[in-house]
Amino acid sequence: MRTLFIYPEFPKTFWSYEKILELVNRKVLLPPLGLVTVAALLPQEWDMRLVDRNVREVTEEEWNWAEMVIISGMIVQKEDMAVQIAKAKHLGLPVAVGGPYASSTPDAPELDEADFKILDEGEITLPMFLDALEKGETSGSFTSGGDKPDVTETPIPRFDLLELDAYDSMSVQFSRGCPFNCEFCDIIVLYGRKPRTKKPEQLIAELQSLHDLGWRRSIFLVDDNFIGNKRNAKMLLPQIRTWQEERGYPFSFATEASVDLADDEEMMQMMHDARFESVFLGIETPDEASLETARKLQNTRNPLDAAVDRITANGLRVMAGFIIGFDGEKSGAGPRIVEFVTRTGIPAAMMGMLQALPKTALWARLEREGRLIQNEDAAKGVNQTNLLNFKPTRPIREIANEYVESFCALYEPNAYMDRVYSYYLKMGAPRWKAAPKLPTWTDIRALSIVVWRQGIKRDTRWRFWRYMIGMARQNPALLEQFLVVLAHNEHFQEYRAIVRREIKEQLDVLPPEEEESSTQKELQAA
């Protein structure tokens, strides 16, 4: 079976990093790990090709070659998913869809033309799909019925199908699921609350596969909570460290974890020694009342700023997500996030307005309360520039304007540089030692552009050189990483303008708000 895998296009987001990727001659931050995992689960005698539409277009030759098209994506990719399904059907090709968007909303109109819907986790539903093909069936929908697969049987993803040079980082997965119960999160809906992990030797085999293919850059463990199963994570980390030591630490790692990572000194040290360089935390808000409303109680047990400092001191750079628009939220939530980020120094602070995702507890509650907004604009997808898709407890214009001003304040060039400098002064220096390597021409070019823009052309020039000298004196082991993080603001400068423009466009078409609706008064009182 000549099978063409297509990964739909993303709109520009906080994480798209176009300007940064241009500097290092890459196209995309991360590859479609789900699709290459599906490819590994299908019969290996099939002839397979993969096109990531974020890298390039599907060629006419590839459309003509294909006997079947398989498409997977997230909700934010749904518009292009519909386009690619329509193209395939126009050419008379059977189409199978799967992934997070199809699994959470299988009846979505964007998926209507698909012949097969392979929902939930492929280890269970792909055999059903293959059985249907064997029987000559031309359509079908396959679901796991709530069952979760044993991921210790999951094969090594088909990384060889990827155009590796196009990506800045690679992706691997160790665990699925999260033990917490946040109201707005769809991870526990898709993957459950009991984290399932691969065996350490499986993950090591995946690293070796990438190493054999010539990969020598960063790797993102896409686990939604890497420490959800702490016991198994601590069994894995020493094996990663040994593998890294034997090869001169060829990979740096990043992942996601819950804030309670800060309570486990052993875990943080083990991660650092395996060359984990950064970790994404879902902090959401410094407002404890909002955290309780969202059922994110794990973030209320200890001071959040102290948690960030402990993780930072262990040599792990914190990235964090923040949300504005929780029920009962008081005015000034955006500025309070800015104050928290400035105080802790977190360089990359992703910020967005709350979105109710299908099948989550938040979605169910808002649906019961009659507060979901189900219009064309609300159905466009989930992005950092989307207005809330429900009626909030305070005026939506107030929330949106706070969001825009706060986001732009976070990435004002001088403020960003101040924050990054203060952060790296308190960050622990690495204990691991990577094999030395000469800079490439791409590295030299990227460095020159950043120095020109931030150290000469812009009004950040004096800060830039003062901070570079300060880092060289006070924390020289992290000078290179400091410069790389400064370069990230090249993307955020452009994204600030996108945030302003897209939020304004949405606000312009909203009907005028009354001073305060009776619904908002009732919700605030409750």
Order of alpha helices (4+ residues) and beta strands (2+ residues): beta-alpha-alpha-beta-alpha-beta-alpha-beta-alpha-beta-alpha-beta-beta-beta-alpha-beta-alpha-beta-alpha-beta-alpha-beta-alpha-alpha-beta-alpha-beta-alpha-alpha-alpha-alpha-alpha-alpha-alpha-alpha
